[in-house]
Each structure stands twice: as C-alpha cells, then as structure tokens.
Amino acid sequence: MAYAEVPDVIEHLLELFNAAKEPEDLLADIRPTIYAVPCVSVAKQPLNACLDVQSKLIQPRNGFNITAGITAVKDTKLAERLTSYFTTKLIKPQDLFYWFIYLMRNRYGREITWQWMITNWDWIIQQYKAIRLR
C-alpha cells in the first residue's frame, strides 16, 4: 500500500519515520518501506535527510535498508542525483554495488544508472582493480 501511495498509509509511515530517533526504533520487517516513503519524493522529505541518516549508520544491515529506500525514488532527476554520489565519499566503495543494483531495478533509475556505468567505466576499473575474481 505504501508503493501504491495510499494516503493514510503514507501519512502513517511518515509519522513513524519522523518519530524514530534511531533506525532500530523502526520495525525491521518494514524498515526499508518506511525509509522509502519519505525518500521517494522531495515534496515529502528532502532527499538530504535520508542521505544524512544513511551516512551516520554503523550497522551495515540498516544502511542497506536505507539504501533500498533512498533508491526507490520515482523521479529521474533524483536518480541522476544519486548516481552523482557514486564516486564520492558518501558511498563506501564496498557498498556501491548495492546502490547500483537497487537503482538498476528501479524503472526510474535504470537507464540513468546504466549510462553512469558506461560513462564511468574507467573509474570503476580503477577503483576495483585490486579485486580479483577466482
């Protein structure tokens, strides 16, 4: 119902998001959905607020929940903005895979993410050249 944007559900999830002081304050089963609701639209919550929460997390499991929410954007401009963070310190090199995959599975971010990969292929090779597949 959240992804169908049922108004009462959206309102309730935004209340939960705004009331949570720590990610652990949110039910683990619906944490990614709770993070997705305010992150999918600038009108609902600034994307920066979601990115700020994500950057302060210590436990990776919570970071992936927020990453899943952030990358559920329904706006190509926001998806493009997210890809602009791929080469910054905001996203740890070991976490980039998740950001990339989550945006690739998003119909609003798929083409933008693919184009980012094509454009930044040399950077990807340079960044991950020490990793060897066996």
N, CA, C and O atoms as a GROMACS GRO file, in nm:
protein
  536
    1MET      N    1   0.082  -0.119   0.000
    1MET     CA    2   0.000   0.000   0.000
    1MET      C    3   0.087   0.126   0.000
    1MET      O    4   0.046   0.231  -0.049
    2ALA      N    5   0.206   0.114   0.055
    2ALA     CA    6   0.296   0.229   0.056
    2ALA      C    7   0.339   0.264  -0.085
    2ALA      O    8   0.339   0.382  -0.123
    3TYR      N    9   0.375   0.162  -0.164
    3TYR     CA   10   0.422   0.189  -0.301
    3TYR      C   11   0.307   0.229  -0.393
    3TYR      O   12   0.330   0.289  -0.498
    4ALA      N   13   0.184   0.197  -0.354
    4ALA     CA   14   0.067   0.243  -0.429
    4ALA      C   15   0.027   0.383  -0.384
    4ALA      O   16  -0.065   0.444  -0.438
    5GLU      N   17   0.098   0.434  -0.283
    5GLU     CA   18   0.080   0.569  -0.229
    5GLU      C   19  -0.061   0.594  -0.175
    5GLU      O   20  -0.122   0.696  -0.203
    6VAL      N   21  -0.111   0.497  -0.098
    6VAL     CA   22  -0.238   0.514  -0.028
    6VAL      C   23  -0.216   0.622   0.078
    6VAL      O   24  -0.133   0.605   0.166
    7PRO      N   25  -0.290   0.733   0.070
    7PRO     CA   26  -0.262   0.849   0.156
    7PRO      C   27  -0.252   0.819   0.305
    7PRO      O   28  -0.159   0.868   0.370
    8ASP      N   29  -0.344   0.742   0.361
    8ASP     CA   30  -0.339   0.713   0.505
    8ASP      C   31  -0.213   0.634   0.542
    8ASP      O   32  -0.154   0.656   0.648
    9VAL      N   33  -0.175   0.543   0.455
    9VAL     CA   34  -0.055   0.462   0.480
    9VAL      C   35   0.069   0.550   0.473
    9VAL      O   36   0.158   0.540   0.558
   10ILE      N   37   0.075   0.635   0.372
   10ILE     CA   38   0.189   0.727   0.357
   10ILE      C   39   0.200   0.816   0.480
   10ILE      O   40   0.309   0.834   0.534
   11GLU      N   41   0.089   0.870   0.523
   11GLU     CA   42   0.089   0.958   0.640
   11GLU      C   43   0.141   0.884   0.764
   11GLU      O   44   0.222   0.937   0.840
   12HIS      N   45   0.093   0.762   0.783
   12HIS     CA   46   0.136   0.684   0.900
   12HIS      C   47   0.285   0.652   0.892
   12HIS      O   48   0.356   0.664   0.992
   13LEU      N   49   0.334   0.611   0.777
   13LEU     CA   50   0.476   0.577   0.763
   13LEU      C   51   0.565   0.700   0.780
   13LEU      O   52   0.674   0.690   0.835
   14LEU      N   53   0.519   0.815   0.733
   14LEU     CA   54   0.595   0.938   0.755
   14LEU      C   55   0.602   0.973   0.904
   14LEU      O   56   0.705   1.020   0.952
   15GLU      N   57   0.492   0.948   0.976
   15GLU     CA   58   0.493   0.970   1.120
   15GLU      C   59   0.595   0.878   1.188
   15GLU      O   60   0.670   0.922   1.275
   16LEU      N   61   0.597   0.753   1.147
   16LEU     CA   62   0.694   0.658   1.203
   16LEU      C   63   0.837   0.702   1.172
   16LEU      O   64   0.924   0.699   1.259
   17PHE      N   65   0.861   0.744   1.048
   17PHE     CA   66   0.994   0.789   1.006
   17PHE      C   67   1.038   0.909   1.089
   17PHE      O   68   1.151   0.913   1.139
   18ASN      N   69   0.951   1.006   1.104
   18ASN     CA   70   0.986   1.129   1.176
   18ASN      C   71   1.001   1.107   1.326
   18ASN      O   72   1.075   1.180   1.392
   19ALA      N   73   0.931   1.008   1.382
   19ALA     CA   74   0.937   0.981   1.525
   19ALA      C   75   1.060   0.899   1.564
   19ALA      O   76   1.102   0.902   1.680
   20ALA      N   77   1.117   0.827   1.470
   20ALA     CA   78   1.230   0.738   1.501
   20ALA      C   79   1.356   0.818   1.527
   20ALA      O   80   1.396   0.901   1.446
   21LYS      N   81   1.417   0.793   1.640
   21LYS     CA   82   1.544   0.859   1.672
   21LYS      C   83   1.662   0.778   1.616
   21LYS      O   84   1.765   0.834   1.578
   22GLU      N   85   1.645   0.646   1.612
   22GLU     CA   86   1.747   0.553   1.562
   22GLU      C   87   1.679   0.456   1.466
   22GLU      O   88   1.559   0.431   1.479
   23PRO      N   89   1.752   0.401   1.369
   23PRO     CA   90   1.692   0.303   1.279
   23PRO      C   91   1.628   0.185   1.353
   23PRO      O   92   1.527   0.130   1.308
   24GLU      N   93   1.687   0.147   1.466
   24GLU     CA   94   1.635   0.034   1.543
   24GLU      C   95   1.499   0.064   1.605
   24GLU      O   96   1.431  -0.027   1.651
   25ASP      N   97   1.458   0.191   1.606
   25ASP     CA   98   1.326   0.226   1.657
   25ASP      C   99   1.215   0.181   1.561
   25ASP      O  100   1.098   0.177   1.599
   26LEU      N  101   1.252   0.147   1.439
   26LEU     CA  102   1.155   0.105   1.337
   26LEU      C  103   1.152  -0.047   1.327
   26LEU      O  104   1.255  -0.113   1.342
   27LEU      N  105   1.035  -0.101   1.302
   27LEU     CA  106   1.021  -0.246   1.286
   27LEU      C  107   1.110  -0.293   1.171
   27LEU      O  108   1.102  -0.240   1.060
   28ALA      N  109   1.192  -0.392   1.198
   28ALA     CA  110   1.289  -0.439   1.098
   28ALA      C  111   1.221  -0.488   0.970
   28ALA      O  112   1.273  -0.467   0.860
   29ASP      N  113   1.107  -0.554   0.984
   29ASP     CA  114   1.040  -0.611   0.867
   29ASP      C  115   0.993  -0.506   0.767
   29ASP      O  116   0.986  -0.532   0.647
   30ILE      N  117   0.961  -0.388   0.817
   30ILE     CA  118   0.910  -0.284   0.726
   30ILE      C  119   1.001  -0.162   0.719
   30ILE      O  120   0.964  -0.059   0.663
   31ARG      N  121   1.120  -0.174   0.776
   31ARG     CA  122   1.215  -0.062   0.778
   31ARG      C  123   1.245  -0.009   0.637
   31ARG      O  124   1.241   0.113   0.617
   32PRO      N  125   1.276  -0.096   0.538
   32PRO     CA  126   1.303  -0.041   0.404
   32PRO      C  127   1.184   0.037   0.346
   32PRO      O  128   1.203   0.139   0.280
   33THR      N  129   1.065  -0.011   0.372
   33THR     CA  130   0.946   0.059   0.323
   33THR      C  131   0.928   0.192   0.394
   33THR      O  132   0.894   0.292   0.331
   34ILE      N  133   0.952   0.193   0.524
   34ILE     CA  134   0.941   0.319   0.599
   34ILE      C  135   1.042   0.421   0.546
   34ILE      O  136   1.010   0.539   0.534
   35TYR      N  137   1.163   0.376   0.513
   35TYR     CA  138   1.263   0.467   0.458
   35TYR      C  139   1.230   0.508   0.315
   35TYR      O  140   1.262   0.619   0.273
   36ALA      N  141   1.167   0.421   0.240
   36ALA     CA  142   1.135   0.452   0.101
   36ALA      C  143   1.034   0.565   0.090
   36ALA      O  144   1.046   0.651   0.004
   37VAL      N  145   0.936   0.565   0.177
   37VAL     CA  146   0.826   0.662   0.165
   37VAL      C  147   0.876   0.806   0.167
   37VAL      O  148   0.843   0.882   0.075
   38PRO      N  149   0.953   0.848   0.267
   38PRO     CA  150   0.998   0.987   0.264
   38PRO      C  151   1.108   1.014   0.162
   38PRO      O  152   1.131   1.129   0.125
   39CYS      N  153   1.175   0.911   0.118
   39CYS     CA  154   1.288   0.930   0.027
   39CYS      C  155   1.248   0.935  -0.120
   39CYS      O  156   1.327   0.981  -0.203
   40VAL      N  157   1.130   0.889  -0.155
   40VAL     CA  158   1.096   0.882  -0.296
   40VAL      C  159   1.051   1.014  -0.354
   40VAL      O  160   1.041   1.028  -0.476
   41SER      N  161   1.024   1.111  -0.271
   41SER     CA  162   0.977   1.238  -0.323
   41SER      C  163   1.033   1.354  -0.243
   41SER      O  164   1.025   1.355  -0.120
   42VAL      N  165   1.089   1.450  -0.313
   42VAL     CA  166   1.141   1.570  -0.246
   42VAL      C  167   1.030   1.643  -0.173
   42VAL      O  168   1.054   1.704  -0.069
   43ALA      N  169   0.910   1.637  -0.226
   43ALA     CA  170   0.797   1.707  -0.164
   43ALA      C  171   0.765   1.650  -0.026
   43ALA      O  172   0.714   1.722   0.060
   44LYS      N  173   0.794   1.522  -0.004
   44LYS     CA  174   0.761   1.460   0.124
   44LYS      C  175   0.870   1.479   0.227
   44LYS      O  176   0.842   1.507   0.343
   45GLN      N  177   0.992   1.466   0.185
   45GLN     CA  178   1.106   1.480   0.277
   45GLN      C  179   1.228   1.508   0.191
   45GLN      O  180   1.249   1.441   0.090
   46PRO      N  181   1.309   1.605   0.229
   46PRO     CA  182   1.429   1.628   0.149
   46PRO      C  183   1.515   1.502   0.139
   46PRO      O  184   1.536   1.433   0.238
   47LEU      N  185   1.562   1.475   0.021
   47LEU     CA  186   1.649   1.360  -0.001
   47LEU      C  187   1.771   1.369   0.089
   47LEU      O  188   1.824   1.267   0.132
   48ASN      N  189   1.816   1.490   0.118
   48ASN     CA  190   1.933   1.507   0.203
   48ASN      C  191   1.912   1.447   0.342
   48ASN      O  192   2.006   1.396   0.402
   49ALA      N  193   1.789   1.453   0.393
   49ALA     CA  194   1.761   1.395   0.525
   49ALA      C  195   1.784   1.245   0.522
   49ALA      O  196   1.840   1.189   0.615
   50CYS      N  197   1.741   1.181   0.416
   50CYS     CA  198   1.760   1.036   0.403
   50CYS      C  199   1.908   1.004   0.387
   50CYS      O  200   1.958   0.909   0.447
   51LEU      N  201   1.978   1.081   0.307
   51LEU     CA  202   2.121   1.057   0.287
   51LEU      C  203   2.198   1.081   0.416
   51LEU      O  204   2.296   1.012   0.444
   52ASP      N  205   2.155   1.178   0.495
   52ASP     CA  206   2.220   1.208   0.622
   52ASP      C  207   2.205   1.090   0.718
   52ASP      O  208   2.301   1.051   0.784
   53VAL      N  209   2.085   1.034   0.726
   53VAL     CA  210   2.063   0.918   0.812
   53VAL      C  211   2.151   0.803   0.765
   53VAL      O  212   2.215   0.737   0.847
   54GLN      N  213   2.155   0.779   0.635
   54GLN     CA  214   2.233   0.668   0.580
   54GLN      C  215   2.381   0.683   0.612
   54GLN      O  216   2.447   0.585   0.646
   55SER      N  217   2.433   0.803   0.601
   55SER     CA  218   2.577   0.824   0.620
   55SER      C  219   2.620   0.806   0.765
   55SER      O  220   2.739   0.785   0.791
   56LYS      N  221   2.528   0.814   0.860
   56LYS     CA  222   2.562   0.804   1.002
   56LYS      C  223   2.547   0.664   1.059
   56LYS      O  224   2.578   0.640   1.176
   57LEU      N  225   2.500   0.572   0.979
   57LEU     CA  226   2.474   0.438   1.031
   57LEU      C  227   2.602   0.359   1.050
   57LEU      O  228   2.696   0.369   0.972
   58ILE      N  229   2.602   0.281   1.156
   58ILE     CA  230   2.716   0.196   1.186
   58ILE      C  231   2.689   0.053   1.138
   58ILE      O  232   2.776  -0.009   1.078
   59GLN      N  233   2.570   0.002   1.162
   59GLN     CA  234   2.539  -0.135   1.124
   59GLN      C  235   2.502  -0.142   0.976
   59GLN      O  236   2.406  -0.078   0.934
   60PRO      N  237   2.576  -0.219   0.898
   60PRO     CA  238   2.552  -0.227   0.754
   60PRO      C  239   2.409  -0.268   0.718
   60PRO      O  240   2.353  -0.219   0.620
   61ARG      N  241   2.351  -0.357   0.797
   61ARG     CA  242   2.216  -0.405   0.768
   61ARG      C  243   2.118  -0.287   0.760
   61ARG      O  244   2.031  -0.284   0.673
   62ASN      N  245   2.132  -0.191   0.850
   62ASN     CA  246   2.045  -0.074   0.848
   62ASN      C  247   2.077   0.015   0.730
   62ASN      O  248   1.988   0.074   0.669
   63GLY      N  249   2.205   0.025   0.697
   63GLY     CA  250   2.245   0.106   0.582
   63GLY      C  251   2.182   0.054   0.454
   63GLY      O  252   2.140   0.133   0.370
   64PHE      N  253   2.176  -0.078   0.439
   64PHE     CA  254   2.115  -0.136   0.320
   64PHE      C  255   1.966  -0.111   0.317
   64PHE      O  256   1.908  -0.092   0.210
   65ASN      N  257   1.902  -0.111   0.434
   65ASN     CA  258   1.760  -0.079   0.440
   65ASN      C  259   1.734   0.063   0.391
   65ASN      O  260   1.642   0.088   0.314
   66ILE      N  261   1.818   0.154   0.436
   66ILE     CA  262   1.801   0.292   0.394
   66ILE      C  263   1.839   0.308   0.247
   66ILE      O  264   1.772   0.382   0.174
   67THR      N  265   1.943   0.240   0.204
   67THR     CA  266   1.981   0.245   0.063
   67THR      C  267   1.866   0.197  -0.025
   67THR      O  268   1.837   0.258  -0.128
   68ALA      N  269   1.801   0.090   0.015
   68ALA     CA  270   1.686   0.041  -0.060
   68ALA      C  271   1.576   0.146  -0.065
   68ALA      O  272   1.512   0.164  -0.169
   69GLY      N  273   1.555   0.216   0.044
   69GLY     CA  274   1.454   0.321   0.047
   69GLY      C  275   1.492   0.440  -0.038
   69GLY      O  276   1.412   0.490  -0.117
   70ILE      N  277   1.615   0.486  -0.023
   70ILE     CA  278   1.662   0.603  -0.098
   70ILE      C  279   1.655   0.577  -0.249
   70ILE      O  280   1.613   0.664  -0.325
   71THR      N  281   1.695   0.459  -0.291
   71THR     CA  282   1.700   0.430  -0.434
   71THR      C  283   1.564   0.394  -0.493
   71THR      O  284   1.555   0.361  -0.611
   72ALA      N  285   1.459   0.402  -0.412
   72ALA     CA  286   1.323   0.379  -0.462
   72ALA      C  287   1.264   0.507  -0.519
   72ALA      O  288   1.142   0.516  -0.537
   73VAL      N  289   1.346   0.605  -0.548
   73VAL     CA  290   1.300   0.734  -0.600
   73VAL      C  291   1.213   0.714  -0.724
   73VAL      O  292   1.233   0.621  -0.802
   74LYS      N  293   1.116   0.804  -0.739
   74LYS     CA  294   1.025   0.797  -0.854
   74LYS      C  295   1.044   0.918  -0.943
   74LYS      O  296   0.949   0.967  -1.006
   75ASP      N  297   1.165   0.965  -0.949
   75ASP     CA  298   1.196   1.085  -1.026
   75ASP      C  299   1.333   1.065  -1.089
   75ASP      O  300   1.429   1.035  -1.018
   76THR      N  301   1.342   1.082  -1.219
   76THR     CA  302   1.470   1.060  -1.286
   76THR      C  303   1.577   1.160  -1.242
   76THR      O  304   1.695   1.128  -1.241
   77LYS      N  305   1.536   1.281  -1.206
   77LYS     CA  306   1.635   1.379  -1.159
   77LYS      C  307   1.695   1.336  -1.025
   77LYS      O  308   1.815   1.354  -1.002
   78LEU      N  309   1.612   1.278  -0.938
   78LEU     CA  310   1.665   1.228  -0.812
   78LEU      C  311   1.755   1.107  -0.836
   78LEU      O  312   1.858   1.092  -0.770
   79ALA      N  313   1.716   1.021  -0.928
   79ALA     CA  314   1.801   0.905  -0.961
   79ALA      C  315   1.936   0.953  -1.015
   79ALA      O  316   2.040   0.898  -0.979
   80GLU      N  317   1.934   1.054  -1.099
   80GLU     CA  318   2.058   1.108  -1.152
   80GLU      C  319   2.143   1.169  -1.041
   80GLU      O  320   2.265   1.154  -1.039
   81ARG      N  321   2.078   1.236  -0.948
   81ARG     CA  322   2.149   1.293  -0.835
   81ARG      C  323   2.216   1.183  -0.753
   81ARG      O  324   2.330   1.198  -0.708
   82LEU      N  325   2.146   1.072  -0.734
   82LEU     CA  326   2.204   0.961  -0.659
   82LEU      C  327   2.327   0.904  -0.730
   82LEU      O  328   2.427   0.873  -0.664
   83THR      N  329   2.321   0.890  -0.861
   83THR     CA  330   2.438   0.838  -0.932
   83THR      C  331   2.556   0.934  -0.920
   83THR      O  332   2.672   0.891  -0.927
   84SER      N  333   2.530   1.061  -0.903
   84SER     CA  334   2.640   1.156  -0.888
   84SER      C  335   2.717   1.133  -0.757
   84SER      O  336   2.830   1.179  -0.744
   85TYR      N  337   2.656   1.064  -0.662
   85TYR     CA  338   2.723   1.031  -0.536
   85TYR      C  339   2.809   0.906  -0.545
   85TYR      O  340   2.886   0.878  -0.453
   86PHE      N  341   2.798   0.831  -0.652
   86PHE     CA  342   2.869   0.704  -0.664
   86PHE      C  343   3.020   0.719  -0.650
   86PHE      O  344   3.087   0.630  -0.598
   87THR      N  345   3.074   0.829  -0.695
   87THR     CA  346   3.219   0.848  -0.692
   87THR      C  347   3.264   0.936  -0.576
   87THR      O  348   3.377   0.985  -0.574
   88THR      N  349   3.175   0.957  -0.479
   88THR     CA  350   3.209   1.042  -0.364
   88THR      C  351   3.230   0.956  -0.240
   88THR      O  352   3.211   0.835  -0.242
   89LYS      N  353   3.269   1.021  -0.132
   89LYS     CA  354   3.290   0.952  -0.006
   89LYS      C  355   3.158   0.920   0.064
   89LYS      O  356   3.158   0.847   0.164
   90LEU      N  357   3.049   0.972   0.015
   90LEU     CA  358   2.919   0.942   0.075
   90LEU      C  359   2.886   0.793   0.068
   90LEU      O  360   2.822   0.739   0.158
   91ILE      N  361   2.931   0.729  -0.039
   91ILE     CA  362   2.906   0.586  -0.057
   91ILE      C  363   3.039   0.512  -0.047
   91ILE      O  364   3.133   0.539  -0.123
   92LYS      N  365   3.046   0.420   0.046
   92LYS     CA  366   3.168   0.342   0.062
   92LYS      C  367   3.187   0.253  -0.061
   92LYS      O  368   3.089   0.200  -0.115
   93PRO      N  369   3.311   0.235  -0.104
   93PRO     CA  370   3.336   0.152  -0.223
   93PRO      C  371   3.273   0.013  -0.214
   93PRO      O  372   3.223  -0.040  -0.314
   94GLN      N  373   3.275  -0.046  -0.095
   94GLN     CA  374   3.218  -0.180  -0.080
   94GLN      C  375   3.065  -0.181  -0.084
   94GLN      O  376   3.004  -0.286  -0.099
   95ASP      N  377   3.004  -0.064  -0.072
   95ASP     CA  378   2.858  -0.054  -0.074
   95ASP      C  379   2.803  -0.011  -0.210
   95ASP      O  380   2.683  -0.020  -0.234
   96LEU      N  381   2.890   0.034  -0.299
   96LEU     CA  382   2.844   0.086  -0.428
   96LEU      C  383   2.762  -0.016  -0.505
   96LEU      O  384   2.664   0.019  -0.571
   97PHE      N  385   2.800  -0.142  -0.496
   97PHE     CA  386   2.728  -0.249  -0.564
   97PHE      C  387   2.578  -0.243  -0.531
   97PHE      O  388   2.494  -0.255  -0.620
   98TYR      N  389   2.545  -0.225  -0.403
   98TYR     CA  390   2.405  -0.222  -0.361
   98TYR      C  391   2.332  -0.102  -0.419
   98TYR      O  392   2.219  -0.115  -0.468
   99TRP      N  393   2.395   0.015  -0.414
   99TRP     CA  394   2.334   0.135  -0.472
   99TRP      C  395   2.307   0.112  -0.620
   99TRP      O  396   2.199   0.144  -0.671
  100PHE      N  397   2.406   0.058  -0.687
  100PHE     CA  398   2.395   0.034  -0.831
  100PHE      C  399   2.280  -0.063  -0.861
  100PHE      O  400   2.195  -0.034  -0.945
  101ILE      N  401   2.278  -0.176  -0.794
  101ILE     CA  402   2.175  -0.277  -0.818
  101ILE      C  403   2.037  -0.224  -0.783
  101ILE      O  404   1.942  -0.244  -0.859
  102TYR      N  405   2.023  -0.156  -0.670
  102TYR     CA  406   1.892  -0.104  -0.630
  102TYR      C  407   1.841  -0.002  -0.731
  102TYR      O  408   1.722   0.000  -0.762
  103LEU      N  409   1.930   0.082  -0.784
  103LEU     CA  410   1.885   0.179  -0.885
  103LEU      C  411   1.858   0.112  -1.019
  103LEU      O  412   1.770   0.156  -1.094
  104MET      N  413   1.931   0.006  -1.050
  104MET     CA  414   1.906  -0.066  -1.175
  104MET      C  415   1.770  -0.136  -1.173
  104MET      O  416   1.707  -0.152  -1.278
  105ARG      N  417   1.724  -0.176  -1.058
  105ARG     CA  418   1.594  -0.243  -1.051
  105ARG      C  419   1.478  -0.143  -1.044
  105ARG      O  420   1.362  -0.182  -1.047
  106ASN      N  421   1.510  -0.017  -1.035
  106ASN     CA  422   1.411   0.090  -1.029
  106ASN      C  423   1.387   0.142  -1.172
  106ASN      O  424   1.482   0.187  -1.237
  107ARG      N  425   1.266   0.136  -1.220
  107ARG     CA  426   1.239   0.178  -1.358
  107ARG      C  427   1.271   0.325  -1.383
  107ARG      O  428   1.295   0.364  -1.498
  108TYR      N  429   1.272   0.407  -1.280
  108TYR     CA  430   1.305   0.549  -1.297
  108TYR      C  431   1.456   0.572  -1.298
  108TYR      O  432   1.503   0.675  -1.346
  109GLY      N  433   1.531   0.475  -1.246
  109GLY     CA  434   1.675   0.493  -1.236
  109GLY      C  435   1.756   0.403  -1.328
  109GLY      O  436   1.877   0.421  -1.341
  110ARG      N  437   1.691   0.307  -1.390
  110ARG     CA  438   1.763   0.206  -1.468
  110ARG      C  439   1.850   0.265  -1.578
  110ARG      O  440   1.970   0.238  -1.583
  111GLU      N  441   1.793   0.344  -1.666
  111GLU     CA  442   1.868   0.399  -1.779
  111GLU      C  443   1.976   0.496  -1.732
  111GLU      O  444   2.087   0.496  -1.786
  112ILE      N  445   1.945   0.576  -1.633
  112ILE     CA  446   2.042   0.672  -1.580
  112ILE      C  447   2.162   0.598  -1.518
  112ILE      O  448   2.277   0.637  -1.537
  113THR      N  449   2.133   0.492  -1.445
  113THR     CA  450   2.238   0.414  -1.381
  113THR      C  451   2.324   0.343  -1.486
  113THR      O  452   2.446   0.337  -1.474
  114TRP      N  453   2.259   0.290  -1.586
  114TRP     CA  454   2.332   0.223  -1.696
  114TRP      C  455   2.425   0.323  -1.765
  114TRP      O  456   2.541   0.293  -1.791
  115GLN      N  457   2.374   0.441  -1.794
  115GLN     CA  458   2.455   0.544  -1.859
  115GLN      C  459   2.570   0.588  -1.769
  115GLN      O  460   2.680   0.615  -1.817
  116TRP      N  461   2.544   0.595  -1.638
  116TRP     CA  462   2.652   0.629  -1.545
  116TRP      C  463   2.763   0.526  -1.555
  116TRP      O  464   2.881   0.561  -1.559
  117MET      N  465   2.726   0.398  -1.560
  117MET     CA  466   2.826   0.292  -1.567
  117MET      C  467   2.908   0.303  -1.696
  117MET      O  468   3.031   0.291  -1.692
  118ILE      N  469   2.843   0.327  -1.807
  118ILE     CA  470   2.914   0.341  -1.935
  118ILE      C  471   3.011   0.459  -1.929
  118ILE      O  472   3.127   0.447  -1.969
  119THR      N  473   2.963   0.571  -1.880
  119THR     CA  474   3.044   0.692  -1.873
  119THR      C  475   3.161   0.678  -1.776
  119THR      O  476   3.268   0.733  -1.799
  120ASN      N  477   3.139   0.604  -1.668
  120ASN     CA  478   3.240   0.594  -1.562
  120ASN      C  479   3.312   0.460  -1.558
  120ASN      O  480   3.368   0.422  -1.456
  121TRP      N  481   3.310   0.388  -1.669
  121TRP     CA  482   3.370   0.255  -1.671
  121TRP      C  483   3.518   0.257  -1.631
  121TRP      O  484   3.562   0.170  -1.556
  122ASP      N  485   3.593   0.354  -1.680
  122ASP     CA  486   3.735   0.362  -1.644
  122ASP      C  487   3.752   0.383  -1.493
  122ASP      O  488   3.841   0.324  -1.432
  123TRP      N  489   3.666   0.466  -1.433
  123TRP     CA  490   3.671   0.488  -1.288
  123TRP      C  491   3.642   0.357  -1.215
  123TRP      O  492   3.709   0.326  -1.116
  124ILE      N  493   3.544   0.282  -1.261
  124ILE     CA  494   3.507   0.154  -1.198
  124ILE      C  495   3.627   0.059  -1.203
  124ILE      O  496   3.662  -0.001  -1.101
  125ILE      N  497   3.688   0.047  -1.319
  125ILE     CA  498   3.804  -0.041  -1.333
  125ILE      C  499   3.916   0.002  -1.239
  125ILE      O  500   3.975  -0.080  -1.170
  126GLN      N  501   3.943   0.130  -1.236
  126GLN     CA  502   4.050   0.183  -1.149
  126GLN      C  503   4.016   0.159  -1.001
  126GLN      O  504   4.103   0.119  -0.923
  127GLN      N  505   3.893   0.184  -0.963
  127GLN     CA  506   3.851   0.172  -0.824
  127GLN      C  507   3.858   0.028  -0.774
  127GLN      O  508   3.895   0.002  -0.659
  128TYR      N  509   3.823  -0.066  -0.860
  128TYR     CA  510   3.810  -0.205  -0.816
  128TYR      C  511   3.914  -0.299  -0.879
  128TYR      O  512   3.896  -0.421  -0.878
  129LYS      N  513   4.021  -0.243  -0.932
  129LYS     CA  514   4.121  -0.326  -0.999
  129LYS      C  515   4.191  -0.423  -0.905
  129LYS      O  516   4.242  -0.526  -0.950
  130ALA      N  517   4.195  -0.394  -0.778
  130ALA     CA  518   4.263  -0.483  -0.682
  130ALA      C  519   4.179  -0.608  -0.653
  130ALA      O  520   4.231  -0.706  -0.599
  131ILE      N  521   4.052  -0.605  -0.686
  131ILE     CA  522   3.965  -0.720  -0.662
  131ILE      C  523   3.986  -0.820  -0.775
  131ILE      O  524   3.976  -0.786  -0.893
  132ARG      N  525   4.013  -0.941  -0.737
  132ARG     CA  526   4.036  -1.047  -0.837
  132ARG      C  527   3.930  -1.154  -0.819
  132ARG      O  528   3.903  -1.201  -0.708
  133LEU      N  529   3.872  -1.191  -0.930
  133LEU     CA  530   3.775  -1.300  -0.926
  133LEU      C  531   3.849  -1.432  -0.935
  133LEU      O  532   3.946  -1.445  -1.010
  134ARG      N  533   3.806  -1.528  -0.861
  134ARG     CA  534   3.872  -1.661  -0.863
  134ARG      C  535   3.783  -1.761  -0.925
  134ARG      O  536   3.820  -1.878  -0.937
   0.00000   0.00000   0.00000
